[in-house]
Amino acid sequence: MRSFPRTASRRLRMGAVTAASALLLGALTMPVVAPLSARADDLKDKQRSVKRQIGAAQDHLEESSARARRTAARLETARAELATARDALGVARARVQAARLKDRLMQARLDAAVARLTQAKVRRYDRSAGRDRQAAGRRHDGDLDLRVRRPQAGRPGRPAARRSAADPNPAGQANERDGGGPDPGLRRAARRRGAAAGAPRAGARGQANRGRPAQDAADQLAETQQLEQQAETAAASYAASVAERQSALGAARKAKAADLRKLRALKAEEDRIAAMLRRRAQQQHTQQQPTGPSGGYLSFPANGPVTSPYGYRIHPIYGYYGLHDGTDFGAACGSPLYAAADGTVIQSYWSSIYGNRLIVDFGVVKGVSLAAIYNHATRYTVGVGSHVSRGQVIGYVGSTGWSTGCHLHFTVMVNGHTVDPMTWL
């Protein structure tokens, strides 16, 4: 049986956290006169106690329906996937932003390269036009010189004629007079040949230099488009994760609401059982507390370790701070259940939460009315009205009702109220 508080689960959780915080704060604010080692040991003990309570709360997971457990697991998975999708979307968007910045840089480089190419073409055109004008001017000067010199060279008795007759190389002397070097026309022809020879190499380099920024810009554009596609895929994944989380959350809420309705019905059933046992105690005139030690009177009802003790804990799915009103024994499926003492079976029925239940009344023991409830069995071998003896096999361990695996949830009732079974075993 369980005890379900009437207050809101959030308030109860906050109260539990506040109590734990106050416990740790009290340990930290002990008087300074206490030895440091003693305070540290006391704090460690309290920390271990809190950890045990947290572990017990996690072990309490079986006390929820299979539907609620599935939807809770689905919701946790959806939350994890949503977080992953959110991170992936953030990374994808950051990469797209960086790629767009780089794309603008590549475009700027390409624009600059186009501008430089245009300027180079203009300068080349200007130089070519200037050379053509200069060559035309030299040709005009040469023609004029020829026209002036030709009549003088044909007159007899002139100094030029005499020099021509005496000098075997008059052309060379004339060239030296013009400038002391080769003919300017020859120099211009040599320069044109050299420019023609070097033009293919310069043109190839220019073409390569012009093509590199354009290729870089094209590559960067392709990479940006690919990253944008990845970002769109990440955004779609994120949207799907959001939708799945919303769907899982809705399913979990419905499952939780259905379970809470069953728990309220169970509360009424537990009140009925407690009232019945109290009436039996009144009929037996046993209202006093146990006289003397009670431990060891009941035999262990199953062969298995204790997997979840009696006590209060926070339910991992529903969040309320409630009482786990029995001790769980992790016995193997199909292993026998034993009568803890001589008694009479007073009820046996099916519960959607506890599965197969069996209530055995042990009568008056140490001045109190003592009874036990067996839960989650696969089946029982005794029925209502059967008298059982200590150690007798009365059923077999199962996993019926709200259970994550085969175990026995063993509850001990004293005068209609639950107590820690370990105080009687």
VOGU-3710 file (C-alpha; in Angstrom, 3 decimals, decimal comma):
1> mrsfprtasr> 0,000/0,000/0,000  1,039/3,589/-0,573  0,491/6,859/1,203  -0,344/9,728/-1,152  -0,079/13,267/0,243  -2,905/15,691/-0,385  -0,679/18,714/-1,166  0,664/19,552/-4,590  3,622/17,534/-5,793  5,703/20,624/-6,509
11> rlrmgavtaa> 5,266/21,884/-2,966  6,238/18,480/-1,644  9,321/18,339/-3,811  10,322/21,784/-2,684  9,757/20,745/0,899  11,967/17,717/0,429  14,699/19,797/-1,167  14,382/22,399/1,592  14,644/19,706/4,245  17,734/18,231/2,635
21> salllgaltm> 19,249/21,691/2,289  18,490/22,484/5,920  20,088/19,189/6,910  23,304/19,999/5,065  23,242/23,619/6,239  22,914/22,466/9,819  25,952/20,283/9,355  27,907/23,160/7,895  26,956/25,586/10,686  27,924/23,418/13,647
31> pvvaplsara> 29,725/25,136/16,491  33,338/25,899/15,807  34,402/24,144/18,972  33,609/20,761/17,438  36,651/19,042/15,930  36,958/19,419/12,165  37,341/15,661/11,676  34,134/14,967/13,613  32,213/17,536/11,608  33,550/16,110/8,342
41> ddlkdkqrsv> 32,580/12,564/9,349  29,097/13,709/10,357  28,643/15,504/7,047  29,789/12,447/5,107  27,299/10,285/6,998  24,492/12,679/6,145  25,581/12,747/2,506  25,531/8,957/2,379  22,055/8,976/3,892  20,804/11,407/1,253
51> krqigaaqdh> 22,378/9,311/-1,512  20,646/6,198/-0,163  17,321/8,020/-0,217  17,934/9,177/-3,784  18,817/5,618/-4,806  15,643/4,344/-3,168  13,624/6,923/-5,100  15,152/5,674/-8,347  14,369/2,079/-7,399  10,757/3,165/-6,889
61> leessararr> 10,264/3,438/-10,639  8,266/0,218/-10,877  5,385/1,859/-9,044  3,972/3,354/-12,224  2,098/1,780/-15,108  3,894/0,332/-18,107  2,234/2,959/-20,282  3,517/5,746/-18,041  7,014/4,264/-18,046  7,014/3,985/-21,834
71> taarletara> 5,805/7,525/-22,320  8,252/8,820/-19,711  11,118/7,067/-21,503  9,869/8,404/-24,827  9,714/11,906/-23,385  13,260/11,674/-22,026  14,478/10,417/-25,404  12,662/13,243/-27,173  14,201/15,788/-24,810  17,683/14,399/-25,430
81> elatardalg> 17,134/14,382/-29,197  15,796/17,925/-29,036  18,905/19,079/-27,203  21,103/17,343/-29,793  19,120/18,837/-32,674  19,313/22,296/-31,085  23,098/22,013/-30,788  23,420/20,756/-34,370  21,252/23,621/-35,633  23,376/26,150/-33,756
91> vararvqaar> 26,585/24,725/-35,228  25,099/24,648/-38,745  23,928/28,253/-38,499  27,329/29,381/-37,221  29,034/27,625/-40,146  26,645/29,230/-42,631  27,300/32,648/-41,123  31,063/32,132/-41,380  30,706/30,853/-44,949  28,627/33,879/-45,940
101> lkdrlmqarl> 31,262/36,217/-44,529  33,949/34,373/-46,450  31,753/34,440/-49,552  31,537/38,225/-49,323  35,325/38,342/-48,915  35,796/36,192/-52,023  33,395/38,432/-53,966  35,346/41,496/-52,863  38,575/39,838/-54,029  36,968/38,992/-57,345
111> daavarltqa> 35,714/42,561/-57,812  39,183/43,879/-57,007  40,757/41,496/-59,524  38,297/42,598/-62,224  39,083/46,244/-61,446  42,831/45,590/-61,680  42,342/43,781/-64,990  40,344/46,690/-66,390  42,998/49,166/-65,283  45,723/47,006/-66,818
121> kvrrydrsag> 43,872/46,907/-70,131  43,486/50,691/-70,100  47,180/51,203/-69,326  48,203/48,731/-72,047  45,990/50,502/-74,535  47,449/53,874/-73,559  51,011/52,612/-73,922  50,268/51,029/-77,280  48,658/54,219/-78,552  51,614/56,259/-77,326
131> rdrqaagrrh> 54,110/53,950/-79,066  52,141/54,183/-82,287  52,159/58,003/-82,143  55,879/58,031/-81,334  56,695/55,649/-84,212  54,621/57,761/-86,597  56,530/60,900/-85,505  59,916/59,230/-86,041  58,893/58,049/-89,505  57,859/61,595/-90,382
141> dgdldlrvrr> 61,209/62,971/-89,156  63,121/60,354/-91,122  61,303/61,119/-94,343  61,974/64,831/-93,890  65,683/64,178/-93,256  65,936/62,106/-96,388  64,326/64,789/-98,427  66,747/67,362/-97,028  69,934/65,240/-97,338  69,344/63,650/-100,743
151> pqagrpgrpa> 69,914/66,785/-102,901  73,080/67,789/-100,985  74,622/64,340/-101,392  74,373/64,651/-105,215  76,145/68,015/-105,577  79,894/67,740/-106,631  82,488/69,298/-104,521  80,538/69,240/-101,241  82,305/68,079/-98,018  79,864/65,163/-97,677
161> arrsaadpnp> 80,936/63,823/-101,077  84,560/64,089/-100,204  84,035/62,240/-96,938  82,140/59,553/-98,780  85,000/59,043/-101,161  87,621/58,882/-98,432  85,667/56,921/-95,800  84,982/53,249/-96,544  82,058/53,247/-94,099  80,186/56,474/-94,413
171> agqanerdgg> 76,912/54,919/-93,154  78,568/53,933/-89,892  79,894/57,442/-89,436  76,486/58,837/-90,100  74,970/56,437/-87,563  77,537/57,489/-84,990  76,758/61,103/-85,738  73,071/60,412/-85,175  73,629/58,899/-81,779  76,751/56,866/-81,523
181> gpdpglrraa> 74,845/53,547/-81,656  72,745/51,209/-83,774  69,988/52,495/-85,999  66,864/53,482/-83,987  64,766/51,544/-86,427  66,716/48,405/-85,627  66,260/49,009/-81,905  62,486/49,326/-82,352  62,349/46,102/-84,378  64,333/44,238/-81,690
191> rrrgaaagap> 62,002/45,487/-78,984  58,956/44,380/-80,967  60,452/40,899/-81,422  61,241/40,613/-77,706  57,739/41,748/-76,749  56,231/39,234/-79,153  58,386/36,444/-77,679  57,475/37,320/-74,073  53,786/37,936/-74,720  52,644/34,279/-74,415
201> ragargqanr> 54,261/33,871/-70,966  52,928/37,169/-69,655  49,484/36,376/-71,041  49,450/32,961/-69,328  50,443/34,493/-66,012  47,808/37,169/-66,344  45,164/34,619/-67,243  46,127/32,508/-64,202  46,085/35,532/-61,931  42,714/36,580/-63,288
211> grpaqdaadq> 41,238/33,077/-62,986  42,295/32,293/-59,384  39,997/34,804/-57,574  37,089/33,750/-59,761  37,706/30,062/-58,986  38,045/30,801/-55,250  34,774/32,721/-55,296  33,042/29,889/-57,161  34,361/27,275/-54,714  33,292/29,384/-51,739
221> laetqqleqq> 29,826/29,883/-53,202  29,431/26,128/-53,653  30,576/25,508/-50,077  28,167/28,158/-48,770  25,273/26,581/-50,639  26,188/23,161/-49,236  26,331/24,533/-45,680  22,992/26,285/-46,161  21,499/22,965/-47,235  22,941/21,333/-44,112
231> aetaaasyaa> 21,459/24,123/-42,007  18,053/23,561/-43,607  18,341/19,851/-42,822  19,324/20,641/-39,218  16,387/23,047/-38,929  14,010/20,367/-40,207  15,463/17,885/-37,705  15,028/20,405/-34,915  11,422/21,049/-35,922  10,766/17,300/-35,980
241> svaerqsalg> 12,353/16,950/-32,535  10,164/19,748/-31,203  7,069/18,037/-32,607  8,126/14,679/-31,145  8,769/16,272/-27,762  5,328/17,880/-27,800  3,718/14,586/-28,797  5,633/12,649/-26,141  4,795/15,263/-23,533  1,098/15,030/-24,372
251> aarkakaadl> 1,177/11,222/-24,200  3,055/11,326/-20,886  0,522/13,721/-19,410  -2,358/11,496/-20,471  -0,651/8,407/-19,039  0,104/10,242/-15,810  -3,503/11,438/-15,511  -4,759/7,882/-16,052  -2,358/6,533/-13,430  -3,344/9,203/-10,929
261> rklralkaee> -6,994/8,223/-11,338  -6,038/4,628/-10,567  -3,976/5,758/-7,592  -6,954/7,656/-6,178  -9,053/4,535/-6,575  -6,299/2,533/-4,877  -6,270/5,004/-1,989  -9,922/4,272/-1,407  -9,191/0,535/-1,548  -6,335/0,898/0,943
271> driaamlrrr> -8,577/2,828/3,304  -11,106/0,014/3,076  -8,489/-2,630/3,911  -7,121/-0,578/6,812  -10,634/-0,094/8,219  -11,306/-3,819/7,938  -8,109/-4,707/9,798  -8,858/-2,145/12,496  -12,295/-3,698/13,018  -10,676/-7,107/13,372
281> aqqqhtqqqp> -8,248/-5,613/15,882  -11,143/-4,159/17,859  -12,891/-7,502/17,837  -9,710/-9,042/19,193  -9,354/-6,193/21,724  -5,800/-5,346/20,591  -5,304/-1,604/20,419  -2,117/-1,290/22,446  1,392/-1,030/21,019  3,599/-4,127/20,732
291> tgpsggylsf> 4,914/-5,284/24,085  8,633/-6,035/23,856  10,808/-6,548/20,760  8,943/-7,617/17,636  11,925/-8,364/15,384  12,308/-11,977/14,329  8,686/-13,008/14,797  7,936/-13,187/11,047  9,889/-15,435/8,725  11,185/-14,096/5,453
301> pangpvtspy> 8,442/-14,422/2,807  10,763/-14,940/-0,200  14,339/-15,872/-1,027  15,901/-12,724/-2,423  17,744/-9,537/-1,437  15,991/-6,345/-0,409  15,855/-4,145/-3,498  13,735/-1,277/-2,151  13,163/-0,594/1,535  10,195/0,814/3,390
311> gyrihpiygy> 10,131/4,613/3,605  9,345/7,945/2,011  10,812/8,971/-1,323  10,076/11,110/-4,365  8,337/9,243/-7,139  10,526/9,495/-10,270  7,584/9,931/-12,663  4,784/11,561/-10,672  7,000/13,712/-8,505  5,078/13,371/-5,243
321> yglhdgtdfg> 6,825/12,687/-1,961  5,096/9,494/-0,849  5,497/6,401/1,258  6,763/3,144/-0,127  4,742/1,136/2,347  6,507/-2,188/2,072  9,815/-3,933/1,480  10,674/-5,247/-1,986  12,474/-8,575/-2,265  14,189/-9,205/-5,596
331> aacgsplyaa> 13,295/-12,884/-5,878  13,476/-14,797/-9,141  10,403/-15,226/-11,312  8,412/-18,301/-10,281  10,286/-18,780/-7,009  8,068/-19,713/-4,029  6,370/-17,334/-1,619  6,201/-18,502/1,999  3,752/-17,825/4,804  5,622/-15,569/7,249
341> adgtviqsyw> 3,711/-17,067/10,219  0,603/-19,128/11,020  -2,521/-17,313/9,910  -5,676/-17,133/7,830  -6,159/-15,823/4,298  -8,811/-13,110/4,543  -8,664/-11,640/1,018  -7,259/-12,509/-2,419  -7,982/-10,385/-5,498  -6,565/-8,627/-8,566
351> ssiygnrliv> -5,354/-5,005/-8,485  -4,370/-3,087/-11,608  -1,519/-1,584/-9,588  -0,448/-4,436/-7,307  -1,398/-7,312/-9,566  -2,287/-10,468/-7,648  -2,739/-9,614/-3,939  -3,117/-11,852/-0,893  -3,855/-10,700/2,686  -2,988/-13,015/5,567
361> dfgvvkgvsl> -4,157/-12,263/9,125  -1,732/-13,569/11,771  -4,015/-12,679/14,662  -2,892/-11,068/17,913  0,882/-10,992/18,280  2,610/-9,204/21,164  -0,604/-7,353/21,971  -1,361/-6,066/18,451  -3,310/-7,266/15,428  -0,738/-8,377/12,852
371> aaiynhatry> -1,335/-8,964/9,143  0,708/-9,080/5,920  -0,048/-8,373/2,265  1,698/-10,142/-0,617  1,765/-8,329/-3,998  2,716/-8,874/-7,684  2,600/-12,672/-7,498  2,153/-14,668/-10,656  -0,416/-16,778/-8,760  -1,332/-18,060/-5,297
381> tvgvgshvsr> -1,948/-21,625/-4,204  -4,315/-20,730/-1,349  -7,626/-18,888/-1,280  -9,838/-16,915/1,090  -10,482/-18,837/4,312  -7,400/-21,055/3,974  -5,355/-21,615/7,118  -1,619/-21,406/6,439  1,389/-22,503/8,455  4,739/-20,745/8,827
391> gqvigyvgst> 7,020/-21,623/5,900  4,186/-23,036/3,776  4,345/-22,251/0,047  1,372/-19,998/-0,668  2,234/-18,713/-4,166  4,947/-17,812/-6,648  6,857/-14,624/-7,356  5,733/-12,679/-10,401  5,666/-9,238/-12,022  1,952/-8,457/-12,263
401> gwstgchlhf> 0,498/-4,977/-11,948  2,821/-1,972/-11,935  6,134/-3,790/-11,924  9,351/-3,621/-13,923  10,470/-7,134/-12,987  9,738/-10,093/-10,788  9,768/-9,236/-7,095  7,650/-9,395/-3,956  6,275/-6,210/-2,440  5,701/-7,284/1,176
411> tvmvnghtvd> 3,586/-5,067/3,453  3,125/-5,537/7,200  0,073/-4,051/8,972  -0,148/-3,413/12,726  -3,666/-2,534/13,925  -4,534/-1,481/10,372  -1,467/0,738/9,841  1,633/0,025/7,781  4,980/-0,440/9,537  8,483/-1,237/8,384
421> pmtwl> 8,456/-5,005/7,724  12,110/-5,286/8,711  11,170/-4,519/12,330  9,210/-7,801/12,369  11,428/-10,013/10,217
//
